[in-house]
Amino acid sequence: MSRRHLLLGGAAAVGAAALPDTPLAAATVDAAGALGQSKEQCWGPHQAGVATRSQAFATYLGFAIRSGVARADLVRLMKIWTDDIERMTQGTAVLADPVPELADVPARLTVTVGVGPGLFRTPGLSHKEQPSWLRPLPPFSIDALQAHWSGGDLVVQIAADDPVAVSHARQVLVGDAKAFAEVTWTQTGFRRAAGTTAEGATGRNLMGFIDGTVNPTPGTDDFDQVVWINDGPSWLQGGTGMVLRRIRMNLDTWSGIDRASREQIMGRRLSDGSPLTGSLETDAPDLDATTDGGLLTIPEFAHVRVAHARNAAERIYRRPYNYDDGVTGGQPDTGLLFTAFAADIDRQFVPIQRRLDRHDLLNLWTTPIGSSVVAILPGFEPGDWLGRRLLT
Ligand code: HEM
């Protein structure tokens, strides 16, 4: 018997011995391919991919509309994309898909389409009312923005629990847009793979912190109020605003700091995400608590203190992804695709970012290098198409 055979045989024997009294739920699900066959609805008053439980993988695409493209061309594009989205999210190949087999595993695929301010330069669209916040964010002192990670006349978020599903959807959507728009940037992000942690567990960022704890809960009135737009231009009602910030982390210098200092910088513990003033991740930070020595337990410039909403209007829904593009120039090219949704970017997001710009200790290890603001179009029902109210 070969060594390999022996090892494999041994592993199988151990597995078999453990089987009878272990539920092994995740393994069973994987074996049946149920994760891959899970589908998210693409229809409804809101686009999927915002309130949707975060999938493991996401790709964001920025598009520039080609010169000569007019409103009628955008109508064609949106009708094609709507059809693509309806098919791919439900596990069906699109028309003339050169690799239809790749559509077989949707894995909760969602596609979420947003429009940037540049779209309104398209002939036939300049008269359309835009929300006042639909423009680049004001400059911040921490910014080192690079044009090739910023902006976008159209921005598309493609997310799924399987990276092949994401890649295939990207290939289809970009191919179908070719005559109308060219891709100016692509950003790829990830969270923990599906099934590796309990469903609904908050993810970790690459600094090691549990990230996304203090957030409105999808499906609640609170979430609806923070995220969905109910007034202003009728083409946007049911939509939302999205800010995407590519924030580079200097993990080399960050890993040089001791654990206690990192926790002071964040205001929360690395182990379980609990605030320095509590014991559970879900405990609300006590911003008034002091140490025996009379110092603030959550320091004055800790991220959670500075980011904490000062009033009910100033809230956002964060849906971040990590990115890791390897090592460039000897430095890890890693960070956060910080994605936030809010009905009014100026009122809800900008005040938080202004405070963080001035006071957040985390700024010493993080640098925003890309920034986009888009209006996420409302959803569509079967028979309808994405963006109809904007384009007709
Ligand atoms: C690389 C950059 C960033 C990292 C690593 C980071 C990480 C974190 C972590 C670990 C928490 C605590 C757990 C939680 O409640 O999720 C947190 C909280 C928070 N962050 Fe960030 N964050 C970053 C950038 C930002 C930015 C740009 C904003 C908004 C402009 C922001 C807004 C918030 C808010 C509102 C909270 C909740 C504060 C509270 O009320 O307790 N963060 N962040």
Residues whose N, C-alpha, C, O or C-beta is under 5 A from the ligand:
A	BS01	HEM	N205 F209 I210 D211 G212 T213 V214 I247 V304 A307 H308 A309 L336 F338 F349 I352 Q353 T366
